[in-house]
Amino acid sequence: MEHIELFFKSIFIDNMVFATFLGMCSYLAVSKKVSTAVGLGAAVIFVLAITVPLNWLLDQYILQEGALAWLGPEYAAYDLSFLSFIMFIATIATMVQLVEIVVEKFSPALYNSLGIFLPLIAVNCAILGGSLFMQSREIATLGLAFNYGVSSGIGWFLAILAIAAIREKIRYSNVPAPLRGLGITFIITGLMAIGFMSFGGMLTGGDEPVQKETKTVVVEDETEKENKDALADNTKKELN
């Protein structure tokens, strides 16, 4: 159940693009055609699926305070968390280089269409954000870390695929001249982000009745207290 909840939450509620607006440079630049969007989205899924679990292992067994205890008691006091950014980026850069070599070997056409944005995945804030969110949310197991990496990549993939499909169709629409290009793209992205915010009710909607009942009890307690105070005042007046 925990895996399913994390999977759908990472795709729809905590979507990298629509919830935190990470990876917007590639999202806007490579979303003119569906074919290139699919290629870049698949590359992002692969990189996140590999780097998030690897960085989880680095965080658990090297970077956290006391993580080096497996080397011996004398290393238990070491805290290498200040190296998190450097280690995470090094892992991401290695995996992106591997993806670039594979894409260039097996799909030269996709490699040429992606251009400079394929190596720029190494500095894509969505990729680094996945590892940093994994660290800050204290994901407990390697399996959950892999789940989070894959689902976050799928969320980014769906976002760029959706905007690419819309941008292909919108070429034939009568868009006002000042909004053509990035203007209408930003507007559509904002509307899509508002739509994705509605998925937040899937996990928070069940808490509202409990909160309402709690507030009602508090109001009733305050009313009883006021009645008791009024009764005590009336009793004092009658005695006087």
Secondary structure per residue as TSV (DSSP state, phi and psi in degrees):
chain	resnum	aa	ss	phi	psi
A	1	M	-	360.0	-37.9
A	2	E	H	-65.0	-37.4
A	3	H	H	-66.2	-42.3
A	4	I	H	-65.5	-43.0
A	5	E	H	-62.9	-44.7
A	6	L	H	-64.7	-37.6
A	7	F	H	-61.9	-53.0
A	8	F	H	-72.8	-32.5
A	9	K	I	-66.2	-39.7
A	10	S	I	-69.4	-30.9
A	11	I	I	-79.4	-49.4
A	12	F	I	-101.5	-38.3
A	13	I	I	-91.5	-49.5
A	14	D	S	-102.1	42.0
A	15	N	-	-58.0	133.8
A	16	M	T	-58.3	-37.0
A	17	V	T	-86.3	-51.3
A	18	F	T	-85.0	-20.2
A	19	A	T	-99.3	-40.5
A	20	T	T	-117.5	-5.1
A	21	F	-	54.7	45.5
A	22	L	-	-98.4	146.9
A	23	G	S	75.3	26.4
A	24	M	H	-70.3	-27.9
A	25	C	H	-63.6	-50.3
A	26	S	H	-69.2	-36.5
A	27	Y	H	-58.4	-41.1
A	28	L	H	-82.7	-35.0
A	29	A	H	-81.2	-31.9
A	30	V	S	-108.2	14.9
A	31	S	-	-103.8	24.2
A	32	K	S	-81.8	-26.3
A	33	K	S	-130.2	144.1
A	34	V	H	-66.0	-37.4
A	35	S	H	-62.2	-46.3
A	36	T	H	-70.2	-33.9
A	37	A	H	-64.2	-40.1
A	38	V	H	-64.1	-43.7
A	39	G	H	-62.2	-47.1
A	40	L	H	-68.0	-38.9
A	41	G	H	-62.4	-40.8
A	42	A	H	-64.7	-38.6
A	43	A	H	-64.6	-39.4
A	44	V	H	-65.7	-41.7
A	45	I	H	-59.2	-46.0
A	46	F	H	-62.5	-46.0
A	47	V	H	-64.4	-43.6
A	48	L	H	-65.9	-39.1
A	49	A	H	-64.4	-27.5
A	50	I	H	-92.2	-44.2
A	51	T	H	-75.2	-36.4
A	52	V	H	-63.6	-48.8
A	53	P	H	-63.0	-39.4
A	54	L	H	-62.9	-42.6
A	55	N	H	-70.3	-28.2
A	56	W	H	-63.4	-43.6
A	57	L	H	-63.2	-43.0
A	58	L	H	-61.0	-41.9
A	59	D	I	-67.6	-41.1
A	60	Q	I	-75.1	-36.1
A	61	Y	I	-111.3	-4.6
A	62	I	I	-132.9	-47.3
A	63	L	I	-87.2	-37.5
A	64	Q	S	-65.9	158.2
A	65	E	T	-64.4	125.6
A	66	G	T	81.5	4.2
A	67	A	G	-69.8	-22.5
A	68	L	G	-86.4	13.5
A	69	A	G	-62.6	-23.1
A	70	W	G	-68.8	-15.7
A	71	L	G	-82.9	-19.1
A	72	G	-	146.9	160.1
A	73	P	G	-60.1	-30.3
A	74	E	G	-69.3	-16.3
A	75	Y	G	-99.6	-0.2
A	76	A	T	-66.6	-25.0
A	77	A	T	-86.8	-4.5
A	78	Y	-	-73.5	140.8
A	79	D	-	-130.3	107.4
A	80	L	-	-106.7	23.5
A	81	S	G	-63.6	-21.7
A	82	F	G	-68.3	-12.4
A	83	L	G	-93.3	6.6
A	84	S	H	-58.0	-50.1
A	85	F	H	-60.3	-45.7
A	86	I	H	-63.5	-45.9
A	87	M	H	-67.3	-42.4
A	88	F	H	-63.4	-45.7
A	89	I	H	-66.1	-37.3
A	90	A	H	-62.8	-42.4
A	91	T	H	-63.8	-44.3
A	92	I	H	-63.3	-45.1
A	93	A	H	-61.1	-38.3
A	94	T	H	-64.3	-45.9
A	95	M	H	-67.8	-37.5
A	96	V	H	-65.7	-38.7
A	97	Q	H	-62.4	-38.3
A	98	L	H	-64.3	-44.7
A	99	V	H	-61.0	-42.9
A	100	E	H	-61.3	-41.5
A	101	I	H	-65.2	-42.6
A	102	V	H	-66.4	-45.3
A	103	V	H	-64.3	-42.6
A	104	E	H	-64.3	-32.1
A	105	K	H	-75.8	-44.9
A	106	F	H	-101.8	-17.8
A	107	S	-	-144.0	76.8
A	108	P	H	-61.2	-33.8
A	109	A	H	-64.0	-44.7
A	110	L	H	-65.3	-38.3
A	111	Y	H	-61.6	-42.4
A	112	N	H	-70.2	-35.8
A	113	S	H	-71.4	-34.7
A	114	L	H	-73.8	-31.7
A	115	G	G	61.3	-133.3
A	116	I	G	-72.0	-16.7
A	117	F	G	-76.7	-17.2
A	118	L	T	-69.1	-52.7
A	119	P	G	-65.7	-22.8
A	120	L	G	-72.2	-7.7
A	121	I	G	-58.4	-29.0
A	122	A	G	-59.5	-31.5
A	123	V	G	-111.0	18.9
A	124	N	-	-72.2	122.9
A	125	C	H	-65.3	-22.1
A	126	A	H	-67.2	-36.3
A	127	I	H	-68.6	-49.4
A	128	L	H	-66.5	-36.8
A	129	G	H	-60.1	-37.2
A	130	G	H	-59.2	-44.0
A	131	S	H	-70.0	-38.9
A	132	L	H	-70.1	-38.2
A	133	F	H	-65.1	-39.3
A	134	M	H	-57.7	-42.0
A	135	Q	H	-70.8	-45.5
A	136	S	H	-70.0	-32.6
A	137	R	T	-84.9	-0.6
A	138	E	T	53.0	54.0
A	139	I	-	-62.4	132.8
A	140	A	-	-80.3	-38.8
A	141	T	S	-125.6	164.5
A	142	L	H	-65.8	-36.4
A	143	G	H	-63.0	-42.4
A	144	L	H	-66.2	-35.8
A	145	A	H	-64.4	-42.8
A	146	F	H	-63.5	-42.8
A	147	N	H	-58.7	-44.7
A	148	Y	H	-64.7	-41.1
A	149	G	H	-63.3	-45.6
A	150	V	H	-66.0	-47.0
A	151	S	H	-67.2	-36.4
A	152	S	H	-65.4	-39.5
A	153	G	H	-64.7	-40.2
A	154	I	H	-63.6	-40.0
A	155	G	H	-61.0	-43.4
A	156	W	H	-66.6	-38.4
A	157	F	H	-62.2	-46.0
A	158	L	H	-63.2	-36.5
A	159	A	H	-65.3	-48.7
A	160	I	H	-71.8	-31.2
A	161	L	H	-67.7	-41.2
A	162	A	H	-64.8	-45.9
A	163	I	H	-69.5	-31.9
A	164	A	H	-67.2	-42.4
A	165	A	H	-63.5	-40.0
A	166	I	H	-67.8	-41.2
A	167	R	H	-67.8	-30.7
A	168	E	H	-67.4	-39.0
A	169	K	H	-77.0	-31.3
A	170	I	H	-73.4	-11.8
A	171	R	T	-61.0	-29.0
A	172	Y	T	-94.7	7.0
A	173	S	S	-97.1	158.6
A	174	N	-	-91.0	79.1
A	175	V	-	-83.4	135.4
A	176	P	-	-55.4	142.1
A	177	A	G	-54.2	-43.2
A	178	P	G	-66.2	-18.8
A	179	L	G	-101.1	-2.1
A	180	R	T	-67.3	144.0
A	181	G	T	90.0	-127.3
A	182	L	H	-70.4	-25.5
A	183	G	H	-59.4	-53.9
A	184	I	H	-69.3	-28.1
A	185	T	H	-66.0	-42.5
A	186	F	H	-64.1	-40.6
A	187	I	H	-63.4	-45.6
A	188	I	H	-63.9	-40.4
A	189	T	H	-61.6	-42.4
A	190	G	H	-62.1	-41.6
A	191	L	H	-66.3	-39.2
A	192	M	H	-66.0	-37.6
A	193	A	H	-63.6	-39.8
A	194	I	H	-63.0	-40.1
A	195	G	H	-62.9	-40.7
A	196	F	H	-70.0	-24.6
A	197	M	H	-63.7	-26.0
A	198	S	G	-65.8	-22.3
A	199	F	G	-69.6	-15.5
A	200	G	G	-60.8	-24.2
A	201	G	H	-67.7	-15.7
A	202	M	H	-64.4	-29.6
A	203	L	H	-109.6	-17.0
A	204	T	H	-109.1	-12.1
A	205	G	G	-65.1	-30.2
A	206	G	G	-75.5	-9.3
A	207	D	G	-87.7	-16.0
A	208	E	H	-65.3	-45.9
A	209	P	H	-58.5	-37.1
A	210	V	H	-64.2	-41.2
A	211	Q	H	-65.2	-39.2
A	212	K	H	-65.6	-41.6
A	213	E	H	-62.9	-40.0
A	214	T	H	-62.8	-43.4
A	215	K	H	-63.1	-39.1
A	216	T	H	-63.5	-42.1
A	217	V	H	-62.7	-40.8
A	218	V	H	-63.2	-42.5
A	219	V	H	-63.2	-42.4
A	220	E	H	-63.4	-40.8
A	221	D	H	-62.9	-40.8
A	222	E	H	-65.9	-38.0
A	223	T	H	-64.7	-43.2
A	224	E	H	-62.3	-39.1
A	225	K	H	-64.6	-41.6
A	226	E	H	-64.2	-39.7
A	227	N	H	-64.0	-41.2
A	228	K	H	-64.7	-41.5
A	229	D	H	-63.9	-42.0
A	230	A	H	-63.9	-40.7
A	231	L	H	-64.5	-39.5
A	232	A	H	-65.5	-38.9
A	233	D	H	-64.5	-43.1
A	234	N	H	-63.8	-38.8
A	235	T	H	-64.4	-41.1
A	236	K	H	-64.0	-41.0
A	237	K	H	-62.9	-42.2
A	238	E	H	-64.9	-38.6
A	239	L	H	-66.9	-36.5
A	240	N	-	-70.6	360.0
